Amino acid sequence: MENNGQQIRQAGLSRKTNETDIKLSLTVDGSGQAELETDVPFLNHMLDLFTKHGQFDLSVQARGDIEIDDHHTTEDIGICLGQALREALGDKKGIKRYASVFVPMDEALAQVIIDISNRPHFEYRAEYPSQQVGSFSTEMVHEFLWKFALEARLTLHVIVHYGFNTHHMIEAVFKALGRALDEATTVDPRVKGVPSTKGVL
């Protein structure tokens, strides 16, 4: 599919295991539209923010063994989103590649730094006042982001500088992630080929 002569970057996939059943589609060059049906309400909320602030289009249908906990569903959505992003970006020609974004959410401040490097690495600096937001365990934020970075093959640094409301702190992270990915995946007409002296990403 093309938009104004440019190929629209998008991908869709399914993942079914004994623990989860996920169908996901991502359009990088979207308009901030989200269709989210998962068994993890807080993750729905965070993915909605990510999509809106990244100007992506994202559809997720996910069912999992939440009678155990949210772990497998959250992890596998991160895996699928990372795989879809990597596929959608293709050869990465013309992208800006790097981004660093700060996002405040009331008293909280988060920073996300991205390099679409094809070298997966994740650094995470966050200490939350609460271990739960509703029924959602805050340790799942790390699990989701790490698996997303691994499968998308990103260098991803996430820093929550401060805050005292756990919901606000995590919300700032997902908004910053969306905005940083939007910037890093933007095609810059000045970039010829891939933005690397190696000639490949």
C-alpha positions as CSV (number, residue, x, y, z in Angstrom):
1,M,0.0,0.0,0.0
2,E,1.2,3.5,-0.8
3,N,0.5,6.9,0.7
4,N,1.5,10.0,-1.4
5,G,3.9,7.8,-3.4
6,Q,5.5,6.3,-0.3
7,Q,5.1,2.7,0.8
8,I,3.1,2.5,4.0
9,R,5.1,0.6,6.6
10,Q,2.9,-2.0,8.2
11,A,2.8,-5.6,9.4
12,G,0.5,-8.1,11.0
13,L,1.0,-11.4,12.7
14,S,-0.5,-14.0,15.0
15,R,1.0,-15.9,17.9
16,K,-0.7,-18.8,19.6
17,T,0.8,-20.8,22.4
18,N,-0.6,-22.9,25.3
19,E,-0.6,-19.7,27.3
20,T,-1.8,-17.0,24.9
21,D,-3.6,-16.3,21.6
22,I,-2.6,-13.0,20.0
23,K,-3.4,-11.3,16.7
24,L,-1.7,-7.9,16.2
25,S,-1.3,-5.4,13.3
26,L,0.8,-2.3,13.3
27,T,0.9,0.6,10.9
28,V,3.9,2.8,11.5
29,D,2.6,5.6,9.2
30,G,-0.8,5.8,10.9
31,S,-3.0,8.4,12.6
32,G,-3.1,7.3,16.2
33,Q,-6.0,4.8,15.9
34,A,-6.1,1.9,18.4
35,E,-8.3,-1.2,18.5
36,L,-7.4,-3.0,21.7
37,E,-9.0,-6.1,23.1
38,T,-6.9,-7.8,25.7
39,D,-7.5,-9.4,29.1
40,V,-5.2,-6.8,30.7
41,P,-7.1,-3.5,31.1
42,F,-4.1,-1.4,32.3
43,L,-2.0,-2.6,29.3
44,N,-4.9,-1.6,27.0
45,H,-4.7,1.9,28.5
46,M,-0.9,2.1,28.0
47,L,-1.0,0.8,24.5
48,D,-3.7,3.3,23.6
49,L,-1.4,6.1,24.9
50,F,1.5,4.7,23.0
51,T,-0.5,4.5,19.8
52,K,-2.0,8.0,20.0
53,H,1.3,9.7,20.9
54,G,3.3,7.7,18.3
55,Q,0.7,8.4,15.5
56,F,0.6,4.7,14.8
57,D,-2.4,2.5,14.0
58,L,-2.4,-0.6,16.3
59,S,-4.9,-3.5,16.5
60,V,-4.5,-6.1,19.2
61,Q,-6.7,-9.0,20.1
62,A,-5.2,-11.0,22.9
63,R,-6.4,-13.8,25.2
64,G,-4.2,-15.4,27.8
65,D,-4.1,-17.3,31.1
66,I,-4.9,-14.4,33.3
67,E,-6.3,-16.7,35.9
68,I,-2.6,-17.3,36.7
69,D,-1.5,-13.6,36.3
70,D,-0.9,-11.0,33.6
71,H,2.7,-12.1,32.8
72,H,2.3,-14.3,29.7
73,T,-0.2,-12.0,28.0
74,T,1.9,-8.9,28.6
75,E,5.1,-10.5,27.6
76,D,3.7,-12.0,24.4
77,I,2.1,-8.8,23.3
78,G,5.5,-7.1,23.7
79,I,7.1,-9.9,21.6
80,C,4.4,-9.5,18.9
81,L,4.6,-5.7,18.8
82,G,8.4,-5.9,18.5
83,Q,8.3,-8.4,15.7
84,A,5.6,-6.3,13.9
85,L,7.7,-3.1,14.2
86,R,10.8,-4.8,12.9
87,E,8.9,-6.3,9.9
88,A,7.1,-3.0,9.1
89,L,10.4,-1.0,9.0
90,G,11.9,-3.3,6.5
91,D,15.4,-2.2,5.4
92,K,15.1,1.0,7.4
93,K,16.3,3.2,4.6
94,G,15.9,6.9,5.2
95,I,14.9,6.7,8.9
96,K,16.2,9.1,11.5
97,R,17.2,6.1,13.6
98,Y,17.7,8.0,16.9
99,A,15.4,9.8,19.3
100,S,15.4,11.1,22.9
101,V,12.1,12.2,24.3
102,F,11.1,13.6,27.8
103,V,7.4,13.4,28.7
104,P,5.9,14.9,31.9
105,M,2.8,13.5,33.5
106,D,1.8,15.9,36.3
107,E,4.5,15.3,38.9
108,A,6.2,12.5,37.0
109,L,8.9,12.8,34.4
110,A,10.0,10.0,32.0
111,Q,12.7,9.8,29.3
112,V,12.9,7.3,26.5
113,I,16.0,7.1,24.2
114,I,16.0,4.9,21.1
115,D,18.4,3.7,18.6
116,I,16.9,1.5,15.8
117,S,20.2,-0.2,15.7
118,N,19.5,-3.9,15.0
119,R,21.5,-4.5,18.2
120,P,18.9,-5.3,21.0
121,H,19.8,-3.8,24.3
122,F,17.6,-2.6,27.2
123,E,18.4,-0.3,30.1
124,Y,15.7,0.5,32.6
125,R,15.9,3.0,35.5
126,A,12.6,3.2,37.3
127,E,11.6,2.8,41.0
128,Y,7.8,2.9,41.5
129,P,6.2,3.7,44.9
130,S,3.6,0.9,44.4
131,Q,4.0,-2.7,43.2
132,Q,0.5,-2.7,41.7
133,V,-1.6,-0.4,39.6
134,G,-5.0,-1.9,40.1
135,S,-4.5,-5.6,39.3
136,F,-1.4,-4.9,37.1
137,S,2.0,-5.6,38.5
138,T,4.5,-2.9,37.9
139,E,7.3,-5.4,37.2
140,M,5.4,-6.2,34.0
141,V,6.4,-2.9,32.5
142,H,10.0,-4.1,32.5
143,E,9.0,-7.4,31.0
144,F,7.0,-5.8,28.2
145,L,9.6,-3.2,27.3
146,W,12.5,-5.7,27.3
147,K,10.7,-8.2,25.1
148,F,9.6,-5.4,22.8
149,A,13.2,-4.1,22.4
150,L,14.6,-7.6,21.9
151,E,12.2,-8.5,19.1
152,A,12.3,-5.1,17.4
153,R,16.1,-5.2,17.8
154,L,16.2,-1.8,19.4
155,T,18.6,-0.2,21.7
156,L,16.1,1.2,24.3
157,H,16.9,3.2,27.4
158,V,14.0,4.1,29.7
159,I,14.5,6.4,32.7
160,V,11.8,7.6,35.1
161,H,13.5,10.6,36.7
162,Y,11.0,11.1,39.4
163,G,7.3,10.9,40.5
164,F,5.2,9.7,43.3
165,N,2.1,8.4,41.5
166,T,2.9,5.0,40.0
167,H,0.1,5.3,37.3
168,H,1.5,8.7,36.2
169,M,5.0,7.4,36.1
170,I,4.2,4.4,33.9
171,E,1.9,6.6,31.7
172,A,4.7,9.0,31.0
173,V,6.9,6.0,29.9
174,F,4.4,4.8,27.3
175,K,3.8,8.3,26.0
176,A,7.5,8.9,25.7
177,L,8.0,5.5,24.0
178,G,5.4,6.4,21.4
179,R,6.8,9.8,20.7
180,A,10.4,8.6,20.6
181,L,9.5,5.8,18.2
182,D,7.6,8.2,16.0
183,E,10.7,10.4,15.7
184,A,13.2,7.6,15.2
185,T,11.1,5.9,12.5
186,T,10.4,9.2,10.6
187,V,11.8,9.2,7.1
188,D,14.2,12.1,6.6
189,P,14.6,13.0,2.9
190,R,18.2,14.1,3.6
191,V,19.1,10.5,4.6
192,K,20.3,8.5,1.7
193,G,20.1,4.8,2.3
194,V,20.4,3.6,5.8
195,P,21.8,6.0,8.5
196,S,24.9,4.0,9.3
197,T,28.5,4.1,8.2
198,K,28.3,0.3,8.0
199,G,25.8,0.6,5.2
200,V,23.3,-1.7,6.9
201,L,21.2,-1.8,10.0
